[in-house]
């Protein structure tokens, strides 16, 4: 899928909620962000006296991540979240930053995401599959940190259920309708851009490396190739309707 809204060597600020993110996935996070630009600011928040954060302590120096200490001042209150939000708002107003990255599975950051978006910045989120849909859907792009191995029995079972995912199918159909030609064919690249502009969707969250692979796995759509490499997609319902209209 194209990332035109996010590319062109963006200046990126990375904020990690260490209490709600796995340290072992830092390589995956930084590798993904490298597609969009340079991570100029790297901060991780938590109570570093807590032994639960020892896995993060082990990677801080290797990846030039600045630890931000937050004590648990009141039981049940998360000072880490508040400190992270304050820093994000401070940075978007005082630094030349194009893209904010939030690493967390905490729904409390949803209002922050919408505020940053309103200020004209893109937001990439990373989290576990337990992350609430409100947080996931609010981001410009959201990627789950758990790996979904390809070509395994579990994956094959999930393929059968793809077309039963109403939100997914509606999103794909809307993307086709937005850029389709008179015969209902939509260029894959244009659809990818449309989806990027309107949703946090990423096909990798469904276990597919490419958007074309996802479309190919759903028998509700047909595909063709022109000029040897240009991929097009059409909703099979459109083909059926066209045949009926021609009668």
C-alpha positions in Angstrom: 0.0 0.0 0.0 1.3 3.5 -0.8 2.3 5.8 2.0 2.4 9.2 0.1 0.9 11.0 3.1 3.6 9.8 5.4 6.8 9.6 3.3 9.4 12.2 2.1 11.8 11.8 5.0 9.7 12.9 7.8 11.1 14.0 11.1 9.6 11.6 13.7 9.2 11.7 17.5 8.8 8.3 19.2 7.0 8.1 22.5 6.9 4.7 24.3 4.5 3.8 27.1 6.9 1.2 28.6 4.2 -0.1 30.9 2.0 -1.2 28.0 4.5 -2.2 25.3 6.9 -5.2 24.7 10.6 -4.2 24.6 11.4 -7.2 22.4 9.6 -5.5 19.5 11.7 -2.3 19.4 13.5 -3.5 16.3 10.2 -4.0 14.4 9.1 -0.5 15.5 12.2 1.3 14.4 12.4 -0.6 11.2 8.9 0.4 10.3 9.5 4.0 11.1 12.6 4.1 9.0 10.3 3.7 5.9 8.9 7.2 6.7 11.9 9.2 7.9 14.3 9.8 10.7 13.4 9.2 14.4 14.9 12.4 15.9 13.3 12.1 19.3 13.0 8.8 21.2 11.5 8.6 24.7 10.2 5.8 26.9 8.1 6.5 30.0 7.6 4.5 33.2 8.7 3.9 36.7 12.2 2.6 36.1 12.4 1.4 39.7 9.8 -1.2 38.8 11.4 -4.6 37.9 8.7 -5.1 35.2 10.5 -2.6 33.0 13.9 -4.4 33.2 13.4 -5.7 29.6 13.2 -2.1 28.4 16.2 -1.0 30.5 18.3 -3.6 28.5 17.5 -1.9 25.2 17.5 1.8 26.0 21.1 2.5 25.4 21.4 0.3 22.3 18.6 2.2 20.6 19.4 5.7 22.0 16.0 5.9 23.8 15.8 8.4 26.6 14.1 7.0 29.7 11.7 9.4 31.4 11.1 8.6 35.1 7.6 8.7 36.5 6.9 7.6 40.1 3.6 6.0 41.0 2.6 8.8 43.2 -1.0 7.6 43.7 -2.3 4.1 43.5 -4.6 3.6 40.5 -3.4 6.8 38.8 -1.0 6.7 35.9 1.5 9.5 36.0 3.2 8.0 33.0 0.3 8.7 30.7 0.1 12.3 31.8 3.8 13.0 31.4 3.8 11.4 27.9 0.8 13.6 26.8 2.4 16.8 28.1 5.6 16.0 26.3 3.8 15.2 23.0 1.9 18.5 23.1 5.1 20.4 24.0 7.1 18.9 21.2 4.5 19.5 18.4 4.5 23.2 19.3 8.3 23.7 20.0 10.0 21.2 17.6 10.0 20.8 13.8 8.3 17.4 13.8 6.1 15.9 11.1 5.1 12.6 12.5 4.3 11.3 16.0 4.6 7.7 16.9 2.9 6.3 20.0 3.8 2.8 21.3 1.1 1.6 23.7 -2.1 -0.5 24.0 -3.8 2.0 26.2 -7.1 3.6 25.1 -6.4 6.7 27.2 -4.2 8.1 24.4 -7.1 8.3 21.9 -7.9 12.0 22.7 -4.2 12.8 22.3 -4.1 11.2 18.8 -7.2 13.1 17.6 -5.6 16.4 18.9 -2.3 15.7 17.2 -4.1 14.9 13.9 -6.1 18.2 14.2 -2.7 20.0 14.4 -1.8 18.6 11.0 0.6 15.8 12.1 0.4 12.2 11.2 0.2 9.6 14.0 1.5 6.0 13.7 0.5 3.7 16.5 2.0 0.4 17.6 0.4 -1.9 20.2 -0.7 -5.4 21.0 -4.0 -6.9 19.8 -5.6 -6.0 23.1 -5.4 -2.4 22.1 -9.0 -0.9 22.1 -10.4 -0.3 18.6 -11.0 3.4 19.4 -7.2 3.9 19.8 -6.4 1.8 16.8 -8.9 3.5 14.5 -7.9 7.0 15.6 -4.3 6.6 14.3 -3.2 7.5 10.8 -1.7 4.0 10.7 -1.7 1.3 13.4 0.4 -1.9 13.4 0.0 -4.8 15.8 3.2 -6.0 17.4 2.4 -9.7 17.5 3.6 -11.8 14.6 1.1 -13.7 12.6 3.1 -16.5 10.8 2.1 -17.0 7.2 1.0 -20.4 5.7 0.0 -21.9 9.1 -3.3 -23.7 9.8 -4.5 -20.8 11.9 -3.9 -18.4 9.1 -5.8 -20.6 6.6 -8.8 -20.6 8.9 -8.7 -16.9 9.2 -8.6 -16.5 5.4 -12.0 -18.2 5.3 -13.4 -15.5 7.7 -12.0 -12.5 5.9 -15.1 -11.8 3.9 -17.2 -12.1 7.0 -15.4 -9.0 8.4 -18.0 -6.4 7.6 -15.8 -3.4 8.5 -12.9 -4.7 6.3 -15.1 -5.5 3.3 -16.9 -2.1 3.5 -13.5 -0.3 3.7 -12.2 -2.2 0.6 -15.4 -1.6 -1.4 -15.4 2.1 -0.5 -11.8 2.4 -1.7 -12.7 0.8 -5.0 -15.7 3.1 -5.5 -13.6 6.1 -4.7 -11.2 5.6 -7.6 -12.9 3.2 -10.0 -13.2 3.8 -13.8 -16.4 3.5 -15.8 -16.2 -0.3 -15.8 -15.6 -0.6 -12.1 -11.9 -1.2 -12.2 -9.7 0.5 -9.6 -6.0 0.9 -9.7 -4.4 -0.7 -6.6 -2.0 2.1 -5.9 -4.7 4.7 -5.9 -6.8 2.6 -3.6 -3.9 2.2 -1.2 -3.5 6.0 -1.1 -7.2 6.5 -0.5 -7.2 4.0 2.4 -4.2 5.6 4.0 -6.0 9.0 3.9 -9.1 7.6 5.6 -8.2 4.8 7.9 -5.6 3.3 10.2 -5.8 0.1 8.1 -2.7 -1.9 7.3 -2.9 -5.3 5.5 -0.1 -6.7 7.6 -2.5 -6.8 10.6 -4.4 -9.4 8.7 -1.2 -11.4 7.9 -0.6 -10.2 4.4 2.6 -8.5 3.2 0.9 -6.7 0.3 -2.5 -5.2 -0.3 -2.8 -7.2 -3.5 -2.3 -10.4 -1.5 -5.3 -9.5 0.7 -7.5 -8.8 -2.2 -6.4 -12.0 -3.9 -7.4 -14.0 -0.8 -11.0 -12.7 -0.8 -13.2 -14.2 -3.5 -15.5 -11.1 -3.5 -13.0 -9.3 -5.8 -11.4 -10.0 -9.1 -8.0 -8.7 -10.2 -6.2 -8.0 -13.5 -2.8 -6.7 -14.6 -2.0 -4.2 -17.3 1.2 -3.1 -18.9 2.9 -6.0 -17.2 2.8 -4.6 -13.6 -0.2 -2.3 -13.0 -2.7 -4.1 -10.8 -6.4 -3.4 -10.9 -9.2 -4.6 -8.7 -13.0 -4.8 -9.2 -15.8 -5.8 -6.9 -17.5 -8.9 -8.4 -20.9 -7.4 -7.5 -20.1 -4.6 -9.9 -19.4 -7.1 -12.7 -22.7 -8.9 -12.1 -24.6 -5.6 -12.0 -23.0 -4.5 -15.2 -24.1 -7.7 -17.0 -27.7 -7.3 -15.8 -27.7 -3.6 -17.0 -26.5 -4.7 -20.5 -29.5 -7.0 -21.0 
